[in-house]
Amino acid sequence: SLITEMEALVRYGGMSTIDAMRATTSIPAAAMGYDREFGSIRPGMLADLVVFGANPLENIRAARDVRTVVKDGRIFELDQLLQRPAG
């Protein structure tokens, strides 16, 4: 997962937490030529957001504490994310 990759970049790669987050968000978007559409939070950009219970910039493991996801303008709380799909 991206979280595992971020943790490895910090723990084994010696990256700062902000650089590890950039390495899994804005840098890949730029490398694929999508940096004008997504990869950062700015007006006019497409964005899905994750709200954490703690600040992952202080401790990258906090990225495992997902509380809320905003996807395509819809807000999903943790209990919704943990539900199994019907069918």
N, CA, C and O of each residue as an XYZ file, in Angstrom:
348
protein
N       0.835     -1.186      0.000
C       0.000      0.000      0.000
C       0.881      1.251      0.000
O       2.075      1.185      0.293
N       0.283      2.366     -0.326
C       1.031      3.623     -0.310
C       1.527      3.957      1.088
O       2.607      4.525      1.251
N       0.741      3.604      2.092
C       1.159      3.888      3.463
C       2.410      3.095      3.810
O       3.342      3.632      4.408
N       2.435      1.821      3.437
C       3.615      0.988      3.688
C       4.824      1.561      2.958
O       5.927      1.590      3.503
N       4.617      2.014      1.727
C       5.716      2.619      0.967
C       6.221      3.891      1.640
O       7.429      4.110      1.729
N       5.297      4.732      2.115
C       5.716      5.952      2.805
C       6.517      5.621      4.057
O       7.550      6.236      4.323
N       6.037      4.649      4.821
C       6.757      4.248      6.036
C       8.164      3.755      5.703
O       9.124      4.087      6.397
N       8.281      2.964      4.643
C       9.595      2.440      4.242
C      10.520      3.565      3.782
O      11.714      3.547      4.082
N       9.981      4.534      3.063
C      10.796      5.668      2.614
C      11.357      6.447      3.800
O      12.497      6.912      3.768
N      10.542      6.584      4.846
C      10.988      7.300      6.041
C      11.953      6.442      6.853
O      13.032      6.891      7.237
N      11.546      5.198      7.107
C      12.339      4.334      7.995
C      13.654      3.875      7.366
O      14.712      3.965      7.989
N      13.582      3.388      6.139
C      14.764      2.799      5.509
C      15.449      3.727      4.505
O      16.648      3.610      4.254
N      14.675      4.642      3.938
C      15.235      5.529      2.921
C      15.740      6.847      3.470
O      16.366      7.629      2.756
N      15.464      7.090      4.747
C      15.940      8.314      5.370
C      15.221      9.575      4.927
O      15.716     10.679      5.155
N      14.054      9.429      4.295
C      13.305     10.606      3.839
C      12.573     11.253      5.007
O      12.236     10.599      5.994
N      12.340     12.538      4.871
C      11.463     13.222      5.827
C      10.031     12.787      5.524
O       9.748     12.284      4.437
N       9.140     12.979      6.475
C       7.749     12.575      6.246
C       7.120     13.364      5.102
O       6.379     12.796      4.300
N       7.402     14.657      5.014
C       6.821     15.449      3.930
C       7.343     14.988      2.576
O       6.585     14.950      1.607
N       8.620     14.639      2.490
C       9.162     14.143      1.223
C       8.564     12.790      0.859
O       8.329     12.517     -0.319
N       8.316     11.942      1.849
C       7.684     10.645      1.580
C       6.257     10.837      1.084
O       5.807     10.113      0.196
N       5.542     11.806      1.650
C       4.177     12.071      1.187
C       4.194     12.639     -0.229
O       3.353     12.276     -1.052
N       5.125     13.508     -0.513
C       5.249     14.043     -1.878
C       5.612     12.933     -2.868
O       5.150     12.934     -4.009
N       6.444     11.986     -2.421
C       6.878     10.884     -3.292
C       5.729      9.964     -3.670
O       5.846      9.183     -4.614
N       4.620     10.047     -2.946
C       3.467      9.201     -3.260
C       2.256     10.015     -3.722
O       1.167      9.465     -3.885
N       2.441     11.317     -3.934
C       1.321     12.162     -4.378
C       1.736     13.053     -5.546
O       1.518     12.699     -6.705
N       2.326     14.195     -5.251
C       2.610     15.186     -6.298
C       3.717     14.766     -7.258
O       3.646     15.090     -8.443
N       4.725     14.064     -6.790
C       5.824     13.663     -7.683
C       5.357     12.660     -8.741
O       5.678     12.844     -9.915
N       4.606     11.595     -8.377
C       4.112     10.690     -9.423
C       3.160     11.393    -10.402
O       3.182     11.115    -11.601
N       2.327     12.304     -9.884
C       1.424     13.039    -10.780
C       2.224     13.826    -11.812
O       1.878     13.835    -12.993
N       3.283     14.480    -11.373
C       4.132     15.242    -12.298
C       4.843     14.321    -13.277
O       4.951     14.639    -14.461
N       5.330     13.184    -12.792
C       6.056     12.246    -13.660
C       5.166     11.701    -14.769
O       5.642     11.397    -15.863
N       3.866     11.579    -14.482
C       2.925     11.065    -15.485
C       2.282     12.182    -16.299
O       1.446     11.922    -17.164
N       2.673     13.429    -16.023
C       2.134     14.551    -16.773
C       0.759     15.003    -16.328
O       0.067     15.697    -17.073
N       0.349     14.621    -15.124
C      -0.975     14.984    -14.616
C      -0.928     16.081    -13.562
O      -1.943     16.350    -12.920
N       0.204     16.712    -13.367
C       0.347     17.674    -12.280
C      -0.504     18.931    -12.456
O      -0.645     19.707    -11.512
N      -1.064     19.146    -13.625
C      -1.982     20.278    -13.810
C      -3.413     19.896    -13.457
O      -4.297     20.751    -13.399
N      -3.635     18.595    -13.220
C      -4.971     18.108    -12.884
C      -5.085     17.667    -11.434
O      -6.052     18.002    -10.751
N      -4.091     16.913    -10.963
C      -4.126     16.439     -9.578
C      -2.722     16.196     -9.056
O      -1.744     16.300     -9.796
N      -2.635     15.872     -7.777
C      -1.336     15.643     -7.146
C      -1.012     16.672     -6.085
O      -0.045     16.523     -5.338
N      -1.831     17.727     -6.018
C      -1.666     18.735     -4.969
C      -3.032     19.349     -4.676
O      -3.980     19.182     -5.443
N      -3.114     20.049     -3.575
C      -4.375     20.679     -3.171
C      -4.279     22.165     -3.498
O      -3.617     22.937     -2.804
N      -4.966     22.539     -4.584
C      -4.992     23.925     -5.041
C      -6.323     24.166     -5.736
O      -6.953     23.216     -6.199
N      -6.767     25.424     -5.818
C      -8.004     25.719     -6.532
C      -7.950     25.194     -7.969
O      -6.945     25.351     -8.662
N      -9.038     24.573     -8.398
C      -9.145     24.064     -9.752
C      -8.582     22.672     -9.965
O      -8.727     22.111    -11.051
N      -7.940     22.100     -8.945
C      -7.355     20.760     -9.063
C      -8.382     19.712     -8.653
O      -9.244     19.974     -7.814
N      -8.287     18.525     -9.247
C      -9.078     17.390     -8.803
C      -8.425     16.841     -7.546
O      -7.200     16.732     -7.480
N      -9.232     16.493     -6.546
C      -8.623     16.000     -5.309
C      -9.565     15.077     -4.556
O     -10.739     15.391     -4.361
N      -9.048     13.958     -4.144
C      -9.679     13.117     -3.144
C      -8.834     13.324     -1.894
O      -7.606     13.346     -1.969
N      -9.480     13.473     -0.763
C      -8.763     13.816      0.463
C      -8.930     12.741      1.520
O      -9.942     12.041      1.556
N      -7.935     12.616      2.375
C      -7.980     11.710      3.512
C      -7.751     12.544      4.763
O      -6.827     13.355      4.821
N      -8.607     12.337      5.770
C      -8.448     13.009      7.055
C      -7.932     11.977      8.048
O      -8.546     10.928      8.240
N      -6.809     12.279      8.671
C      -6.185     11.372      9.628
C      -6.528     11.790     11.054
O      -6.885     12.941     11.305
N      -6.417     10.844     11.987
C      -6.664     11.130     13.396
C      -5.510     11.854     14.061
O      -5.675     12.425     15.139
N      -4.351     11.839     13.436
C      -3.162     12.526     13.947
C      -2.386     13.054     12.743
O      -2.736     12.766     11.598
N      -1.360     13.807     12.998
C      -0.598     14.449     11.930
C       0.504     13.527     11.405
O       1.477     13.278     12.117
N       0.375     13.014     10.174
C       1.411     12.131      9.637
C       2.740     12.842      9.364
O       3.759     12.184      9.151
N       2.738     14.165      9.370
C       4.004     14.883      9.213
C       4.850     14.783     10.480
O       6.072     14.919     10.433
N       4.190     14.545     11.608
C       4.910     14.357     12.868
C       5.343     12.907     13.045
O       6.409     12.633     13.597
N       4.511     11.979     12.573
C       4.820     10.545     12.650
C       4.116      9.873     11.480
O       2.886      9.846     11.435
N       4.868      9.336     10.544
C       4.292      8.781      9.317
C       3.295      7.663      9.600
O       2.398      7.425      8.791
N       3.434      6.968     10.739
C       2.494      5.895     11.083
C       1.077      6.429     11.297
O       0.115      5.664     11.229
N       0.942      7.712     11.551
C      -0.379      8.313     11.708
C      -1.193      8.204     10.421
O      -2.416      8.338     10.458
N      -0.546      7.965      9.298
C      -1.259      7.790      8.028
C      -2.119      6.529      8.045
O      -2.986      6.364      7.187
N      -1.893      5.646      9.001
C      -2.727      4.447      9.144
C      -4.022      4.739      9.904
O      -4.923      3.901      9.944
N      -4.113      5.925     10.504
C      -5.274      6.298     11.314
C      -6.251      7.134     10.486
O      -6.471      8.312     10.768
N      -6.829      6.511      9.468
C      -7.767      7.195      8.568
C      -9.106      7.358      9.279
O      -9.657      6.395      9.814
N      -9.621      8.580      9.279
C     -10.910      8.856      9.916
C     -12.001      9.142      8.892
O     -13.144      8.713      9.050
N     -11.634      9.871      7.841
C     -12.610     10.308      6.845
C     -11.931     10.345      5.482
O     -10.745     10.657      5.371
N     -12.707     10.019      4.442
C     -12.232     10.134      3.064
C     -13.238     10.983      2.295
O     -14.446     10.782      2.416
N     -12.745     11.921      1.515
C     -13.592     12.697      0.613
C     -13.231     12.241     -0.794
O     -12.113     12.461     -1.260
N     -14.186     11.602     -1.468
C     -13.972     11.023     -2.801
C     -15.061     11.536     -3.722
O     -16.248     11.356     -3.452
N     -14.657     12.177     -4.813
C     -15.614     12.735     -5.777
C     -16.655     13.620     -5.096
O     -17.827     13.614     -5.474
N     -16.222     14.382     -4.089
C     -17.113     15.295     -3.383
C     -17.988     14.645     -2.329
O     -18.734     15.340     -1.641
N     -17.917     13.339     -2.186
C     -18.709     12.614     -1.176
C     -17.841     12.337      0.040
O     -16.670     11.977     -0.088
N     -18.425     12.507      1.222
C     -17.701     12.296      2.474
C     -18.030     10.916      3.017
O     -19.198     10.559      3.175
N     -16.983     10.143      3.302
C     -17.132      8.803      3.863
C     -16.447      8.767      5.222
O     -15.239      8.982      5.322
N     -17.220      8.498      6.262
C     -16.659      8.361      7.608
C     -16.118      6.949      7.774
O     -16.421      6.064      6.973
N     -15.318      6.737      8.812
C     -14.640      5.467      9.037
C     -15.600      4.285      9.037
O     -15.305      3.262      8.420
N     -16.751      4.400      9.721
C     -17.676      3.261      9.776
C     -18.193      2.888      8.389
O     -18.413      1.708      8.116
N     -18.388      3.856      7.520
C     -18.808      3.567      6.144
C     -17.697      2.869      5.369
O     -17.959      1.968      4.572
N     -16.468      3.285      5.601
C     -15.334      2.704      4.889
C     -15.118      1.249      5.273
O     -14.620      0.460      4.469
N     -15.489      0.888      6.496
C     -15.266     -0.470      6.989
C     -16.390     -1.438      6.631
O     -16.244     -2.645      6.821
N     -17.511     -0.928      6.117
C     -18.629     -1.794      5.736
C     -18.285     -2.593      4.494
O     -17.625     -2.103      3.578
N     -18.748     -3.832      4.484
C     -18.572     -4.666      3.289
C     -19.598     -4.268      2.241
O     -20.738     -3.947      2.577
N     -19.204     -4.286      0.982
C     -20.163     -3.975     -0.084
C     -21.278     -5.017     -0.125
O     -21.052     -6.192      0.163
N     -22.462     -4.583     -0.480
C     -23.594     -5.510     -0.607
C     -23.361     -6.435     -1.789
O     -22.783     -6.048     -2.805
N     -23.828     -7.666     -1.630
C     -23.743     -8.602     -2.748
C     -22.672     -9.542     -2.570
O     -22.459    -10.404     -3.422
